[in-house]
Amino acid sequence: MKNRRGFILPTVIFAITIMSVVVVAALTTASDERRASRASREATLAMYAAEAGLRQTYGAWPSAAAQGLNPGDSLDLGWANLPNRAAYRAVIYRVDPGGLQEYNVVVQGRRTDPTAGVMTIVGAVGGVATFKYAVRSEAATYFTNGGVVDAYDSDKGAYVATAIDSAANVRTGGDFNIDHTTIKGEITVTGTPTVGLVSVMTGGMTTGAPAPTPMDIPSCPAGGYTASAKVPTGPGISYNALSGLLTVNGPANLTLTDSVYFFRAIVLTNNGKITVPGSPKATIFLADSINAGAGSIVNQSQKPANLSLSSCGTSATPAWWSLASGASAGYYTVYAPNHVVYETGGGDYYGAVAAQIYYSSGGGKFHYDEALLRQPSKKIVTQRGGWALLPGG
């Protein structure tokens, strides 16, 4: 037989080499899986940090700073640490063209582990139009005596009777009454509807709707009623800065040129007038009432968005508001969710109304301005759809 001495040693060495390769491969695979598992865990925690930052930004929305952003501007809120050795950074971008606000909220989340990287998610916040409806009432709405309610868009041009829109929608949180009136829009009613003779609602009526969220009541301007120096006086014009009462007796015509006024009450008699240029935009705040049924309010810009009559503060006995559209057409918005508003004129009114109870009995023509849907709002909400996950950096 042949000499086979020394055969075992090479065999053992070869076997040990193969086993070593298998062991190294197994250890390398286990290490890779451990690192991948840890990276996945850290990335998930980074995403959770970003989501926590988004929720925190929603919950502690920087209202004043965001309100001051111009279209295209951004607000960097910086990095903030979380208890689990994570951090997030939120940046708010204003992305609308300059009307109703739209914001993108971009949040980066990270962990201290170098394998985690950065995860980025994006949420969206948008403004809620103050005048989404031609008429919005908290308790009840009444249309009687042959009026017409339609819609147009002042951003596209002046009102043309032959080119109107059927977007004059009405929303009431209580009862709805209509008689001898045409409304070119949809009616949404929470309470009881009452439809009289010769009534037309082109968009139909939805009844039994859930009660809408109550409208906010603005706070009154700080510092008290408007100073006397800002209200020109003359024959037929009386103003007391201590009581806040402004009276204009016709044929007097009071011109107000500032952007903000605050009165307790306004009374127009004998065709007295209040005129505003409409540029800059003007807001007249009222703590109590306005009685303009025997006068008129003239907005020279003829843009309803440029003049606002707004209630402010709360009162145990809120007074009613009386407005009339007569020889001088009215171009303004009315925001009085804690007041009864009467519209008694037979002329043309352009704008929108928000009231506790709204009465239209003058047989006039109400033209809702759809451009109000695009006006900036002080109320914002998160947009539906959650958030979007972007590739990490």
Stockholm file with secondary structure:
# STOCKHOLM 1.0

chainA/1-393         MKNRRGFILPTVIFAITIMSVVVVAALTTASDERRASRASREATLAMYAAEAGLRQTYGAWPSAAAQGLNPGDSLDLGWANLPNRAAYRAVIYRVDPGGLQEYNVVVQGRRTDPTAGVMTIVGAVGGVATFKYAVRSEAATYFTNGGVVDAYDSDKGAYVATAIDSAANVRTGGDFNIDHTTIKGEITVTGTPTVGLVSVMTGGMTTGAPAPTPMDIPSCPAGGYTASAKVPTGPGISYNALSGLLTVNGPANLTLTDSVYFFRAIVLTNNGKITVPGSPKATIFLADSINAGAGSIVNQSQKPANLSLSSCGTSATPAWWSLASGASAGYYTVYAPNHVVYETGGGDYYGAVAAQIYYSSGGGKFHYDEALLRQPSKKIVTQRGGWALLPGG
#=GR chainA/1-393 SS CCCCTTCHHHHHHHHHHHHHHHHHHHHHHHHHHHHHHHHHHHHHHHHHHHHHHHHHHHHTCCHHHHHTCCTTCEEEEEEEEETTTEEEEEEEEECSSSSSCEEEEEEEEEESSTTTCEEEEEEEEEECCTTCSSEEEEEEEEECSSCEEEEECTTTCSCCGGGCBSCCCEEESSEEEESSCEECSCEEESSCEEECSSCEETTCEECSCCCCCCCCCCCCCTTSSCCGGGSCCBTTEEEETTTTEEEEETTCEEECCSSEEEEEEEEEETTEEEEECCSSCEEEEEEEEEECTTEEEEETTCCGGGEEEEECSCCSSCCCEEECCSSSCEEEEEEEEEEEEEECCSSEEEEEEEEEEEEECSCCEEEEEGGGGGSCCSCEEECTTCCEEECCC
#=GC SS_cons         CCCCTTCHHHHHHHHHHHHHHHHHHHHHHHHHHHHHHHHHHHHHHHHHHHHHHHHHHHHTCCHHHHHTCCTTCEEEEEEEEETTTEEEEEEEEECSSSSSCEEEEEEEEEESSTTTCEEEEEEEEEECCTTCSSEEEEEEEEECSSCEEEEECTTTCSCCGGGCBSCCCEEESSEEEESSCEECSCEEESSCEEECSSCEETTCEECSCCCCCCCCCCCCCTTSSCCGGGSCCBTTEEEETTTTEEEEETTCEEECCSSEEEEEEEEEETTEEEEECCSSCEEEEEEEEEECTTEEEEETTCCGGGEEEEECSCCSSCCCEEECCSSSCEEEEEEEEEEEEEECCSSEEEEEEEEEEEEECSCCEEEEEGGGGGSCCSCEEECTTCCEEECCC
//
